[in-house]
Amino acid sequence: MKMVREMIIQQKTKIARDTFEMLLRNEEIADQAKPGQFLHILIPGCTLRRPISIADVDRMQGTITILFKVSGEGTAQLAYFTEGMHLNVLGPQGKGFPLQIKENGSILLIGGGIGVPPIYFLAKNLASQNCNIHAVLGFQKKEYAFMRTNLRRFVKRMSLQMMALWVRKDL
Ligand SMILES: Cc1cc2nc3c(=O)[nH]c(=O)nc-3n(C[C@H](O)[C@H](O)[C@H](O)COP(=O)(O)OP(=O)(O)OC[C@H]3O[C@@H](n4cnc5c(N)ncnc54)[C@H](O)[C@@H]3O)c2cc1C
């Protein structure tokens, strides 16, 4: 059963343009979290919880790392939360990625923007299974890019694409 829990913010860091990393502590969630799952975070004033992926777990410390980009009202408010404050969280939510990989097999991970954080947790898990990991990451622009150095620890080959998506408003 998914339970509502309090997570204490241990650290908040700005890691790229409009993008923040938070270290959250809750031993139960850290114990259960699997790659591909997310936290459903209650933001004061917002009716619906906002889903944010689990980017990393430290079970010994009982902590979870999340990364989020400010894209609207909820994430803008979340960016004001700081060390020592509590978050009301439902989770871990979702089934997670399949993790049964052939030993010494190869896998290609593709992620763009805020789709990159769950790839880190997945790559870390697959690397512990002796998997050959290749990654293709995409970001809007260089100033929005993050996690490249961290991912390189687990990835054999990595390609980085910068691609701004222009949406024509007259269509
Ligand atoms: C499973 C899952 C995992 C996710 N993991 C992450 C993660 O790890 N990190 C992360 O940063 N994000 C993640 N997201 C995305 C994140 O949940 C959203 O960015 C967040 O919920 C947006 O909430 P908000 O209140 O900030 O923005 P909202 O106010 O909901 O707005 C979001 C976007 O929609 C636009 N918008 C809002 N209302 C309208 C409207 N009426 N008409 C047109 N456009 C509108 C806004 O301009 C904005 O660009 C994930 C989403 C899912 C489903």
The ligand as an ORCA input file, in Angstrom:
! r2SCAN-3c Opt
* xyz 0 1
  C       6.135     10.023    -13.910
  C       6.643     11.445    -14.015
  C       7.920     11.736    -13.554
  C       8.402     13.041    -13.635
  N       9.653     13.308    -13.173
  C      10.112     14.571    -13.201
  C      11.422     14.895    -12.681
  O      12.183     14.034    -12.217
  N      11.814     16.195    -12.695
  C      11.006     17.193    -13.210
  O      11.412     18.366    -13.220
  N       9.781     16.917    -13.706
  C       9.319     15.642    -13.713
  N       8.079     15.374    -14.210
  C       7.288     16.492    -14.734
  C       6.676     17.275    -13.569
  O       5.782     16.430    -12.885
  C       5.968     18.504    -14.100
  O       6.927     19.385    -14.639
  C       5.240     19.206    -12.979
  O       4.167     18.396    -12.519
  C       4.719     20.524    -13.474
  O       4.006     21.090    -12.433
  P       3.912     22.670    -12.279
  O       2.838     22.957    -11.305
  O       5.256     23.253    -12.040
  O       3.536     23.135    -13.732
  P       2.087     23.368    -14.293
  O       1.530     24.645    -13.757
  O       1.294     22.143    -14.152
  O       2.526     23.631    -15.801
  C       3.340     22.684    -16.517
  C       3.540     23.209    -17.924
  O       2.285     23.282    -18.549
  C       2.054     24.600    -18.964
  N       0.651     24.879    -18.702
  C       0.062     24.916    -17.489
  N      -1.228     25.207    -17.610
  C      -1.452     25.352    -18.952
  C      -2.582     25.638    -19.720
  N      -3.777     25.883    -19.162
  N      -2.448     25.661    -21.057
  C      -1.265     25.441    -21.640
  N      -0.150     25.157    -20.953
  C      -0.241     25.113    -19.629
  C       2.960     25.483    -18.131
  O       3.291     26.672    -18.817
  C       4.137     24.617    -17.956
  O       5.008     24.706    -19.074
  C       7.595     14.076    -14.181
  C       6.309     13.776    -14.638
  C       5.857     12.480    -14.576
  C       4.467     12.168    -15.093
*
